[in-house]
Amino acid sequence: MPTGRTVNVGEGSVIDMTSIPADDLAGLGSSNSSLAFESTAPQPEEKLAAYDRDRPLSYEACPDDDKDGVCNPQDYCDNTPPKAVVLPSGCHLSRDAPLELVGVFFDFNGTSLRPESFEILDRVVAVLRQQFNVVVEIGGHSDSRGDPETNRKVSEARAKAVYDYLVNRGIAPYRLRFKGYGESQPVAANTLADGEDFAAGRARNRRVDMRVVSDLAEARRSEQTN
């Protein structure tokens, strides 16, 4: 498993994915492709096609202990249920920690999703379709630059943009919530110990994540009592 670690944030925790190379998030295929989960490990026929017919054929499949289709060196969640649909990080929705949507980006200082986010969000759609009985909250987060209330509003608008995308892709609205947390839940330092700006930390804090807030039965009971 990579050297990611769990970072405590208040009463919850998130998977620290700081060291995931950006290239690891590529290769999910066209956003128009099927949402069915496909293993990131090359299939035998793909490997055979890369060899000269006259050369000896030998290869080893990558190790994948939890059988989620993500090779161990790229898997940041090593206890995923077998055959679970996961994000490129190897993580799926869990009550234990928020699922950070690594690879979801917005226009600079804006709230519109950039096109490169669509493939990741289509994988999120697949995750939600498989885990069909959960209600999730989409959380928007910011760094500490600027006015705190403005940061909260921008983070909420970004969470709403993800919400709208998922609804437009067929996820029922009653399964989704969205909320902007602004700068209140950092996962990295915004400044260094000497007070200097820490750009990499601020970039980590500008994120969108998802967490399970209830299952559908709990949500219905809550609506009935209220």
Disulfide bonds with the S-S distance in Angstrom:
Cys62-Cys71 2.02
Cys77-Cys91 1.95
